[in-house]
Amino acid sequence: MSWSVDLFVSGPAKLSDLAAEVESISGIRLKRFVEDGEERYESQEREYLVIVSTHDLSNDGDREYENYSYQISVWPVGREDEDREVSTAFLTRLYEQLEKRDRYRLMLVRNLGAKLRESAPVRTQ
């Protein structure tokens, strides 16, 4: 798997809270895995694989990964071009739904190289 679209999220206290919210919004079922003390959640859909996890990426240009605790990665699994489109559409919808909730800082990135969108909650006083 060499191509992905990724959503970086800052806000939820626990990874399990984010996984539950992803399930609620998208309707997919995530399965919990723990390997070498690292927790992640996965779902294999027909066109893509979804992984919800923490990350250890360093900032890279305008992509300030260190501001985000969690990463939601979507990897196409079948027909390369078509499944890239489906993967991007899935994660873009998830981004938009999380953005509407106005609770999380979000950054959508393609292939860990191109920042597509970024937003932060609007703070009202």
N, CA, C and O atoms as a GROMACS GRO file, in nm:
protein
  500
    1MET      N    1   0.085  -0.117   0.000
    1MET     CA    2   0.000   0.000   0.000
    1MET      C    3   0.089   0.123   0.000
    1MET      O    4   0.156   0.152   0.099
    2SER      N    5   0.089   0.194  -0.109
    2SER     CA    6   0.178   0.308  -0.116
    2SER      C    7   0.103   0.441  -0.124
    2SER      O    8   0.164   0.545  -0.100
    3TRP      N    9  -0.022   0.443  -0.154
    3TRP     CA   10  -0.099   0.566  -0.166
    3TRP      C   11  -0.208   0.566  -0.060
    3TRP      O   12  -0.273   0.465  -0.036
    4SER      N   13  -0.226   0.680   0.005
    4SER     CA   14  -0.332   0.691   0.105
    4SER      C   15  -0.384   0.833   0.109
    4SER      O   16  -0.322   0.926   0.057
    5VAL      N   17  -0.498   0.847   0.171
    5VAL     CA   18  -0.550   0.977   0.208
    5VAL      C   19  -0.569   0.970   0.359
    5VAL      O   20  -0.619   0.870   0.412
    6ASP      N   21  -0.528   1.077   0.429
    6ASP     CA   22  -0.523   1.073   0.574
    6ASP      C   23  -0.591   1.196   0.635
    6ASP      O   24  -0.580   1.307   0.584
    7LEU      N   25  -0.660   1.171   0.744
    7LEU     CA   26  -0.724   1.277   0.820
    7LEU      C   27  -0.659   1.279   0.958
    7LEU      O   28  -0.663   1.180   1.031
    8PHE      N   29  -0.600   1.391   0.992
    8PHE     CA   30  -0.537   1.408   1.123
    8PHE      C   31  -0.635   1.483   1.213
    8PHE      O   32  -0.696   1.582   1.171
    9VAL      N   33  -0.649   1.435   1.337
    9VAL     CA   34  -0.751   1.486   1.429
    9VAL      C   35  -0.688   1.517   1.564
    9VAL      O   36  -0.610   1.438   1.617
   10SER      N   37  -0.723   1.632   1.618
   10SER     CA   38  -0.684   1.668   1.752
   10SER      C   39  -0.811   1.703   1.828
   10SER      O   40  -0.894   1.780   1.779
   11GLY      N   41  -0.826   1.649   1.946
   11GLY     CA   42  -0.945   1.684   2.024
   11GLY      C   43  -0.995   1.577   2.117
   11GLY      O   44  -1.005   1.602   2.237
   12PRO      N   45  -1.027   1.457   2.068
   12PRO     CA   46  -1.081   1.355   2.159
   12PRO      C   47  -0.977   1.316   2.263
   12PRO      O   48  -0.857   1.313   2.236
   13ALA      N   49  -1.025   1.285   2.382
   13ALA     CA   50  -0.936   1.245   2.491
   13ALA      C   51  -0.873   1.108   2.466
   13ALA      O   52  -0.758   1.085   2.504
   14LYS      N   53  -0.948   1.018   2.404
   14LYS     CA   54  -0.899   0.882   2.384
   14LYS      C   55  -0.921   0.838   2.239
   14LYS      O   56  -1.015   0.882   2.173
   15LEU      N   57  -0.834   0.751   2.192
   15LEU     CA   58  -0.846   0.696   2.058
   15LEU      C   59  -0.980   0.623   2.043
   15LEU      O   60  -1.044   0.630   1.938
   16SER      N   61  -1.022   0.552   2.146
   16SER     CA   62  -1.149   0.479   2.140
   16SER      C   63  -1.267   0.573   2.120
   16SER      O   64  -1.365   0.536   2.055
   17ASP      N   65  -1.260   0.696   2.174
   17ASP     CA   66  -1.367   0.794   2.152
   17ASP      C   67  -1.374   0.834   2.006
   17ASP      O   68  -1.482   0.846   1.949
   18LEU      N   69  -1.258   0.856   1.944
   18LEU     CA   70  -1.255   0.891   1.803
   18LEU      C   71  -1.306   0.775   1.718
   18LEU      O   72  -1.384   0.797   1.625
   19ALA      N   73  -1.265   0.654   1.749
   19ALA     CA   74  -1.311   0.536   1.674
   19ALA      C   75  -1.463   0.524   1.682
   19ALA      O   76  -1.528   0.495   1.581
   20ALA      N   77  -1.519   0.545   1.800
   20ALA     CA   78  -1.665   0.538   1.816
   20ALA      C   79  -1.734   0.645   1.733
   20ALA      O   80  -1.840   0.620   1.674
   21GLU      N   81  -1.675   0.763   1.727
   21GLU     CA   82  -1.735   0.871   1.648
   21GLU      C   83  -1.727   0.840   1.498
   21GLU      O   84  -1.821   0.867   1.424
   22VAL      N   85  -1.615   0.785   1.454
   22VAL     CA   86  -1.600   0.744   1.314
   22VAL      C   87  -1.707   0.640   1.279
   22VAL      O   88  -1.770   0.649   1.174
   23GLU      N   89  -1.727   0.544   1.366
   23GLU     CA   90  -1.831   0.442   1.343
   23GLU      C   91  -1.969   0.506   1.334
   23GLU      O   92  -2.047   0.474   1.244
   24SER      N   93  -1.999   0.596   1.425
   24SER     CA   94  -2.130   0.661   1.429
   24SER      C   95  -2.157   0.742   1.303
   24SER      O   96  -2.267   0.737   1.248
   25ILE      N   97  -2.058   0.815   1.257
   25ILE     CA   98  -2.073   0.900   1.139
   25ILE      C   99  -2.081   0.818   1.011
   25ILE      O  100  -2.166   0.842   0.926
   26SER      N  101  -1.992   0.720   0.998
   26SER     CA  102  -1.975   0.650   0.870
   26SER      C  103  -2.058   0.523   0.856
   26SER      O  104  -2.086   0.479   0.745
   27GLY      N  105  -2.095   0.464   0.969
   27GLY     CA  106  -2.168   0.337   0.963
   27GLY      C  107  -2.078   0.216   0.948
   27GLY      O  108  -2.128   0.103   0.943
   28ILE      N  109  -1.946   0.236   0.940
   28ILE     CA  110  -1.856   0.121   0.932
   28ILE      C  111  -1.830   0.067   1.072
   28ILE      O  112  -1.845   0.140   1.170
   29ARG      N  113  -1.790  -0.059   1.082
   29ARG     CA  114  -1.755  -0.121   1.209
   29ARG      C  115  -1.605  -0.135   1.216
   29ARG      O  116  -1.543  -0.196   1.129
   30LEU      N  117  -1.546  -0.079   1.319
   30LEU     CA  118  -1.402  -0.086   1.338
   30LEU      C  119  -1.368  -0.194   1.440
   30LEU      O  120  -1.437  -0.208   1.541
   31LYS      N  121  -1.264  -0.268   1.413
   31LYS     CA  122  -1.217  -0.372   1.504
   31LYS      C  123  -1.090  -0.322   1.574
   31LYS      O  124  -1.000  -0.268   1.509
   32ARG      N  125  -1.084  -0.341   1.705
   32ARG     CA  126  -0.970  -0.294   1.785
   32ARG      C  127  -0.857  -0.396   1.779
   32ARG      O  128  -0.879  -0.517   1.791
   33PHE      N  129  -0.734  -0.346   1.761
   33PHE     CA  130  -0.613  -0.426   1.764
   33PHE      C  131  -0.513  -0.361   1.857
   33PHE      O  132  -0.508  -0.239   1.867
   34VAL      N  133  -0.434  -0.442   1.926
   34VAL     CA  134  -0.324  -0.393   2.007
   34VAL      C  135  -0.202  -0.478   1.973
   34VAL      O  136  -0.204  -0.600   1.991
   35GLU      N  137  -0.097  -0.413   1.923
   35GLU     CA  138   0.028  -0.481   1.891
   35GLU      C  139   0.143  -0.402   1.950
   35GLU      O  140   0.151  -0.281   1.929
   36ASP      N  141   0.230  -0.467   2.022
   36ASP     CA  142   0.345  -0.402   2.085
   36ASP      C  143   0.303  -0.279   2.165
   36ASP      O  144   0.372  -0.177   2.166
   37GLY      N  145   0.189  -0.290   2.232
   37GLY     CA  146   0.140  -0.181   2.315
   37GLY      C  147   0.073  -0.068   2.240
   37GLY      O  148   0.027   0.028   2.302
   38GLU      N  149   0.067  -0.076   2.107
   38GLU     CA  150   0.007   0.029   2.023
   38GLU      C  151  -0.135  -0.012   1.985
   38GLU      O  152  -0.157  -0.120   1.929
   39GLU      N  153  -0.231   0.074   2.016
   39GLU     CA  154  -0.372   0.049   1.986
   39GLU      C  155  -0.407   0.110   1.850
   39GLU      O  156  -0.360   0.218   1.815
   40ARG      N  157  -0.491   0.040   1.775
   40ARG     CA  158  -0.544   0.093   1.649
   40ARG      C  159  -0.679   0.028   1.622
   40ARG      O  160  -0.712  -0.074   1.682
   41TYR      N  161  -0.755   0.087   1.533
   41TYR     CA  162  -0.886   0.034   1.492
   41TYR      C  163  -0.885   0.024   1.341
   41TYR      O  164  -0.835   0.113   1.272
   42GLU      N  165  -0.941  -0.086   1.288
   42GLU     CA  166  -0.939  -0.110   1.144
   42GLU      C  167  -1.074  -0.158   1.094
   42GLU      O  168  -1.152  -0.219   1.168
   43SER      N  169  -1.099  -0.128   0.968
   43SER     CA  170  -1.214  -0.183   0.898
   43SER      C  171  -1.178  -0.204   0.753
   43SER      O  172  -1.131  -0.112   0.686
   44GLN      N  173  -1.198  -0.324   0.704
   44GLN     CA  174  -1.174  -0.354   0.563
   44GLN      C  175  -1.307  -0.343   0.489
   44GLN      O  176  -1.395  -0.427   0.505
   45GLU      N  177  -1.319  -0.239   0.411
   45GLU     CA  178  -1.438  -0.220   0.328
   45GLU      C  179  -1.409  -0.275   0.189
   45GLU      O  180  -1.297  -0.319   0.162
   46ARG      N  181  -1.508  -0.273   0.102
   46ARG     CA  182  -1.489  -0.332  -0.031
   46ARG      C  183  -1.380  -0.259  -0.110
   46ARG      O  184  -1.297  -0.323  -0.175
   47GLU      N  185  -1.381  -0.125  -0.106
   47GLU     CA  186  -1.288  -0.048  -0.188
   47GLU      C  187  -1.167   0.004  -0.111
   47GLU      O  188  -1.070   0.051  -0.172
   48TYR      N  189  -1.170  -0.003   0.022
   48TYR     CA  190  -1.062   0.058   0.098
   48TYR      C  191  -1.049  -0.003   0.237
   48TYR      O  192  -1.139  -0.070   0.288
   49LEU      N  193  -0.931   0.022   0.295
   49LEU     CA  194  -0.900  -0.016   0.432
   49LEU      C  195  -0.893   0.112   0.514
   49LEU      O  196  -0.827   0.208   0.474
   50VAL      N  197  -0.961   0.114   0.628
   50VAL     CA  198  -0.960   0.230   0.718
   50VAL      C  199  -0.881   0.192   0.843
   50VAL      O  200  -0.906   0.087   0.903
   51ILE      N  201  -0.787   0.278   0.882
   51ILE     CA  202  -0.710   0.257   1.005
   51ILE      C  203  -0.717   0.385   1.088
   51ILE      O  204  -0.684   0.493   1.039
   52VAL      N  205  -0.760   0.371   1.213
   52VAL     CA  206  -0.766   0.483   1.307
   52VAL      C  207  -0.660   0.455   1.412
   52VAL      O  208  -0.663   0.351   1.478
   53SER      N  209  -0.565   0.547   1.428
   53SER     CA  210  -0.452   0.522   1.517
   53SER      C  211  -0.389   0.652   1.565
   53SER      O  212  -0.430   0.761   1.524
   54THR      N  213  -0.290   0.638   1.652
   54THR     CA  214  -0.203   0.751   1.684
   54THR      C  215  -0.093   0.752   1.578
   54THR      O  216  -0.087   0.663   1.494
   55HIS      N  217  -0.007   0.852   1.583
   55HIS     CA  218   0.104   0.857   1.487
   55HIS      C  219   0.225   0.921   1.554
   55HIS      O  220   0.215   0.979   1.662
   56ASP      N  221   0.339   0.909   1.487
   56ASP     CA  222   0.461   0.972   1.538
   56ASP      C  223   0.528   1.055   1.430
   56ASP      O  224   0.651   1.068   1.428
   57LEU      N  225   0.449   1.111   1.340
   57LEU     CA  226   0.503   1.193   1.231
   57LEU      C  227   0.550   1.328   1.283
   57LEU      O  228   0.494   1.383   1.377
   58SER      N  229   0.655   1.379   1.220
   58SER     CA  230   0.707   1.511   1.252
   58SER      C  231   0.653   1.612   1.152
   58SER      O  232   0.614   1.576   1.040
   59ASN      N  233   0.651   1.737   1.191
   59ASN     CA  234   0.606   1.843   1.102
   59ASN      C  235   0.686   1.840   0.973
   59ASN      O  236   0.805   1.807   0.973
   60ASP      N  237   0.620   1.875   0.861
   60ASP     CA  238   0.683   1.873   0.730
   60ASP      C  239   0.625   1.988   0.648
   60ASP      O  240   0.515   1.976   0.594
   61GLY      N  241   0.697   2.096   0.639
   61GLY     CA  242   0.647   2.213   0.566
   61GLY      C  243   0.521   2.267   0.631
   61GLY      O  244   0.519   2.296   0.751
   62ASP      N  245   0.416   2.282   0.551
   62ASP     CA  246   0.289   2.335   0.604
   62ASP      C  247   0.204   2.228   0.671
   62ASP      O  248   0.094   2.258   0.719
   63ARG      N  249   0.253   2.106   0.676
   63ARG     CA  250   0.179   1.997   0.741
   63ARG      C  251   0.233   1.979   0.883
   63ARG      O  252   0.335   1.914   0.904
   64GLU      N  253   0.162   2.038   0.978
   64GLU     CA  254   0.207   2.037   1.118
   64GLU      C  255   0.146   1.918   1.191
   64GLU      O  256   0.056   1.933   1.274
   65TYR      N  257   0.197   1.799   1.159
   65TYR     CA  258   0.146   1.674   1.213
   65TYR      C  259   0.149   1.670   1.366
   65TYR      O  260   0.064   1.607   1.428
   66GLU      N  261   0.247   1.736   1.424
   66GLU     CA  262   0.264   1.731   1.569
   66GLU      C  263   0.149   1.798   1.644
   66GLU      O  264   0.135   1.779   1.765
   67ASN      N  265   0.066   1.874   1.575
   67ASN     CA  266  -0.052   1.937   1.636
   67ASN      C  267  -0.170   1.842   1.648
   67ASN      O  268  -0.273   1.878   1.703
   68TYR      N  269  -0.155   1.720   1.596
   68TYR     CA  270  -0.265   1.625   1.590
   68TYR      C  271  -0.227   1.495   1.660
   68TYR      O  272  -0.119   1.440   1.635
   69SER      N  273  -0.314   1.447   1.746
   69SER     CA  274  -0.287   1.323   1.819
   69SER      C  275  -0.318   1.198   1.737
   69SER      O  276  -0.252   1.095   1.752
   70TYR      N  277  -0.417   1.208   1.649
   70TYR     CA  278  -0.470   1.089   1.582
   70TYR      C  279  -0.466   1.101   1.431
   70TYR      O  280  -0.468   1.210   1.375
   71GLN      N  281  -0.460   0.984   1.367
   71GLN     CA  282  -0.455   0.974   1.222
   71GLN      C  283  -0.559   0.872   1.176
   71GLN      O  284  -0.564   0.760   1.227
   72ILE      N  285  -0.641   0.912   1.080
   72ILE     CA  286  -0.733   0.819   1.015
   72ILE      C  287  -0.682   0.803   0.872
   72ILE      O  288  -0.686   0.897   0.793
   73SER      N  289  -0.634   0.684   0.840
   73SER     CA  290  -0.578   0.656   0.706
   73SER      C  291  -0.676   0.571   0.628
   73SER      O  292  -0.737   0.478   0.681
   74VAL      N  293  -0.689   0.603   0.500
   74VAL     CA  294  -0.772   0.523   0.410
   74VAL      C  295  -0.685   0.483   0.291
   74VAL      O  296  -0.630   0.568   0.221
   75TRP      N  297  -0.675   0.353   0.271
   75TRP     CA  298  -0.592   0.294   0.166
   75TRP      C  299  -0.682   0.223   0.064
   75TRP      O  300  -0.759   0.136   0.104
   76PRO      N  301  -0.674   0.257  -0.064
   76PRO     CA  302  -0.750   0.182  -0.165
   76PRO      C  303  -0.698   0.039  -0.174
   76PRO      O  304  -0.578   0.015  -0.159
   77VAL      N  305  -0.789  -0.056  -0.199
   77VAL     CA  306  -0.746  -0.196  -0.200
   77VAL      C  307  -0.767  -0.268  -0.333
   77VAL      O  308  -0.720  -0.380  -0.349
   78GLY      N  309  -0.835  -0.208  -0.425
   78GLY     CA  310  -0.864  -0.280  -0.550
   78GLY      C  311  -0.820  -0.204  -0.672
   78GLY      O  312  -0.700  -0.183  -0.695
   79ARG      N  313  -0.917  -0.163  -0.750
   79ARG     CA  314  -0.891  -0.088  -0.873
   79ARG      C  315  -0.830   0.047  -0.836
   79ARG      O  316  -0.898   0.134  -0.781
   80GLU      N  317  -0.705   0.063  -0.864
   80GLU     CA  318  -0.625   0.175  -0.815
   80GLU      C  319  -0.693   0.312  -0.830
   80GLU      O  320  -0.720   0.377  -0.729
   81ASP      N  321  -0.720   0.357  -0.951
   81ASP     CA  322  -0.774   0.492  -0.971
   81ASP      C  323  -0.915   0.506  -0.915
   81ASP      O  324  -0.945   0.604  -0.846
   82GLU      N  325  -1.001   0.410  -0.945
   82GLU     CA  326  -1.139   0.417  -0.896
   82GLU      C  327  -1.144   0.415  -0.744
   82GLU      O  328  -1.218   0.492  -0.684
   83ASP      N  329  -1.066   0.327  -0.683
   83ASP     CA  330  -1.069   0.316  -0.538
   83ASP      C  331  -1.000   0.433  -0.470
   83ASP      O  332  -1.031   0.464  -0.354
   84ARG      N  333  -0.909   0.499  -0.538
   84ARG     CA  334  -0.852   0.623  -0.484
   84ARG      C  335  -0.962   0.728  -0.473
   84ARG      O  336  -0.971   0.799  -0.373
   85GLU      N  337  -1.044   0.738  -0.576
   85GLU     CA  338  -1.155   0.834  -0.574
   85GLU      C  339  -1.254   0.802  -0.463
   85GLU      O  340  -1.298   0.892  -0.391
   86VAL      N  341  -1.289   0.675  -0.448
   86VAL     CA  342  -1.383   0.633  -0.344
   86VAL      C  343  -1.323   0.658  -0.206
   86VAL      O  344  -1.392   0.705  -0.116
   87SER      N  345  -1.195   0.628  -0.189
   87SER     CA  346  -1.126   0.649  -0.062
   87SER      C  347  -1.125   0.798  -0.025
   87SER      O  348  -1.154   0.834   0.089
   88THR      N  349  -1.091   0.882  -0.122
   88THR     CA  350  -1.087   1.026  -0.099
   88THR      C  351  -1.226   1.079  -0.066
   88THR      O  352  -1.241   1.162   0.023
   89ALA      N  353  -1.327   1.032  -0.137
   89ALA     CA  354  -1.465   1.077  -0.112
   89ALA      C  355  -1.509   1.036   0.029
   89ALA      O  356  -1.572   1.115   0.099
   90PHE      N  357  -1.478   0.913   0.070
   90PHE     CA  358  -1.514   0.867   0.204
   90PHE      C  359  -1.454   0.956   0.311
   90PHE      O  360  -1.523   1.003   0.401
   91LEU      N  361  -1.323   0.981   0.301
   91LEU     CA  362  -1.256   1.058   0.406
   91LEU      C  363  -1.294   1.206   0.400
   91LEU      O  364  -1.296   1.272   0.504
   92THR      N  365  -1.323   1.258   0.282
   92THR     CA  366  -1.370   1.397   0.271
   92THR      C  367  -1.504   1.412   0.340
   92THR      O  368  -1.527   1.511   0.410
   93ARG      N  369  -1.595   1.316   0.321
   93ARG     CA  370  -1.725   1.320   0.391
   93ARG      C  371  -1.706   1.313   0.542
   93ARG      O  372  -1.772   1.386   0.616
   94LEU      N  373  -1.617   1.226   0.587
   94LEU     CA  374  -1.589   1.215   0.730
   94LEU      C  375  -1.533   1.348   0.784
   94LEU      O  376  -1.575   1.394   0.890
   95TYR      N  377  -1.440   1.407   0.711
   95TYR     CA  378  -1.385   1.538   0.748
   95TYR      C  379  -1.499   1.640   0.764
   95TYR      O  380  -1.505   1.710   0.865
   96GLU      N  381  -1.587   1.646   0.666
   96GLU     CA  382  -1.695   1.744   0.669
   96GLU      C  383  -1.790   1.721   0.787
   96GLU      O  384  -1.836   1.817   0.849
   97GLN      N  385  -1.818   1.595   0.817
   97GLN     CA  386  -1.906   1.565   0.931
   97GLN      C  387  -1.841   1.601   1.064
   97GLN      O  388  -1.906   1.655   1.153
   98LEU      N  389  -1.713   1.570   1.078
   98LEU     CA  390  -1.642   1.607   1.200
   98LEU      C  391  -1.630   1.760   1.211
   98LEU      O  392  -1.640   1.815   1.321
   99GLU      N  393  -1.607   1.825   1.100
   99GLU     CA  394  -1.596   1.972   1.100
   99GLU      C  395  -1.727   2.037   1.146
   99GLU      O  396  -1.725   2.136   1.220
  100LYS      N  397  -1.840   1.982   1.104
  100LYS     CA  398  -1.971   2.034   1.144
  100LYS      C  399  -1.991   2.025   1.295
  100LYS      O  400  -2.062   2.108   1.354
  101ARG      N  401  -1.930   1.926   1.358
  101ARG     CA  402  -1.946   1.909   1.504
  101ARG      C  403  -1.868   2.014   1.582
  101ARG      O  404  -1.892   2.034   1.701
  102ASP      N  405  -1.776   2.081   1.514
  102ASP     CA  406  -1.704   2.195   1.569
  102ASP      C  407  -1.635   2.164   1.702
  102ASP      O  408  -1.634   2.247   1.794
  103ARG      N  409  -1.576   2.044   1.712
  103ARG     CA  410  -1.506   2.004   1.834
  103ARG      C  411  -1.360   1.972   1.812
  103ARG      O  412  -1.283   1.965   1.907
  104TYR      N  413  -1.320   1.952   1.686
  104TYR     CA  414  -1.187   1.900   1.659
  104TYR      C  415  -1.109   1.988   1.563
  104TYR      O  416  -1.166   2.052   1.474
  105ARG      N  417  -0.979   1.990   1.582
  105ARG     CA  418  -0.890   2.047   1.482
  105ARG      C  419  -0.865   1.936   1.382
  105ARG      O  420  -0.839   1.823   1.421
  106LEU      N  421  -0.872   1.966   1.251
  106LEU     CA  422  -0.866   1.865   1.146
  106LEU      C  423  -0.769   1.907   1.035
  106LEU      O  424  -0.756   2.025   1.004
  107MET      N  425  -0.703   1.808   0.976
  107MET     CA  426  -0.620   1.832   0.858
  107MET      C  427  -0.632   1.710   0.766
  107MET      O  428  -0.605   1.597   0.807
  108LEU      N  429  -0.672   1.734   0.643
  108LEU     CA  430  -0.687   1.629   0.543
  108LEU      C  431  -0.568   1.636   0.448
  108LEU      O  432  -0.537   1.742   0.392
  109VAL      N  433  -0.500   1.522   0.430
  109VAL     CA  434  -0.376   1.517   0.353
  109VAL      C  435  -0.381   1.400   0.256
  109VAL      O  436  -0.428   1.292   0.290
  110ARG      N  437  -0.332   1.422   0.135
  110ARG     CA  438  -0.322   1.312   0.037
  110ARG      C  439  -0.178   1.264   0.032
  110ARG      O  440  -0.085   1.343   0.012
  111ASN      N  441  -0.161   1.135   0.051
  111ASN     CA  442  -0.031   1.068   0.036
  111ASN      C  443   0.078   1.129   0.124
  111ASN      O  444   0.196   1.126   0.090
  112LEU      N  445   0.037   1.183   0.238
  112LEU     CA  446   0.126   1.250   0.334
  112LEU      C  447   0.209   1.360   0.271
  112LEU      O  448   0.311   1.402   0.327
  113GLY      N  449   0.167   1.409   0.154
  113GLY     CA  450   0.244   1.512   0.086
  113GLY      C  451   0.168   1.639   0.056
  113GLY      O  452   0.227   1.747   0.062
  114ALA      N  453   0.042   1.629   0.025
  114ALA     CA  454  -0.035   1.747  -0.015
  114ALA      C  455  -0.148   1.771   0.084
  114ALA      O  456  -0.237   1.687   0.102
  115LYS      N  457  -0.144   1.888   0.150
  115LYS     CA  458  -0.252   1.924   0.242
  115LYS      C  459  -0.372   1.966   0.157
  115LYS      O  460  -0.362   2.056   0.074
  116LEU      N  461  -0.485   1.900   0.179
  116LEU     CA  462  -0.606   1.929   0.102
  116LEU      C  463  -0.696   2.030   0.173
  116LEU      O  464  -0.750   2.121   0.110
  117ARG      N  465  -0.711   2.014   0.305
  117ARG     CA  466  -0.797   2.103   0.384
  117ARG      C  467  -0.750   2.102   0.528
  117ARG      O  468  -0.685   2.008   0.574
  118GLU      N  469  -0.783   2.211   0.598
  118GLU     CA  470  -0.752   2.218   0.740
  118GLU      C  471  -0.855   2.308   0.806
  118GLU      O  472  -0.898   2.407   0.747
  119SER      N  473  -0.894   2.274   0.928
  119SER     CA  474  -0.989   2.357   1.001
  119SER      C  475  -0.970   2.339   1.151
  119SER      O  476  -0.913   2.240   1.197
  120ALA      N  477  -1.020   2.436   1.224
  120ALA     CA  478  -1.017   2.432   1.371
  120ALA      C  479  -1.153   2.474   1.421
  120ALA      O  480  -1.224   2.548   1.352
  121PRO      N  481  -1.192   2.429   1.540
  121PRO     CA  482  -1.322   2.470   1.594
  121PRO      C  483  -1.332   2.622   1.607
  121PRO      O  484  -1.233   2.689   1.636
  122VAL      N  485  -1.451   2.674   1.585
  122VAL     CA  486  -1.476   2.815   1.604
  122VAL      C  487  -1.508   2.834   1.749
  122VAL      O  488  -1.605   2.777   1.800
  123ARG      N  489  -1.432   2.914   1.817
  123ARG     CA  490  -1.453   2.940   1.960
  123ARG      C  491  -1.545   3.061   1.977
  123ARG      O  492  -1.513   3.170   1.930
  124THR      N  493  -1.656   3.041   2.043
  124THR     CA  494  -1.746   3.152   2.073
  124THR      C  495  -1.739   3.182   2.222
  124THR      O  496  -1.719   3.092   2.303
  125GLN      N  497  -1.756   3.306   2.257
  125GLN     CA  498  -1.748   3.344   2.398
  125GLN      C  499  -1.881   3.384   2.452
  125GLN      O  500  -1.893   3.418   2.570
   0.00000   0.00000   0.00000
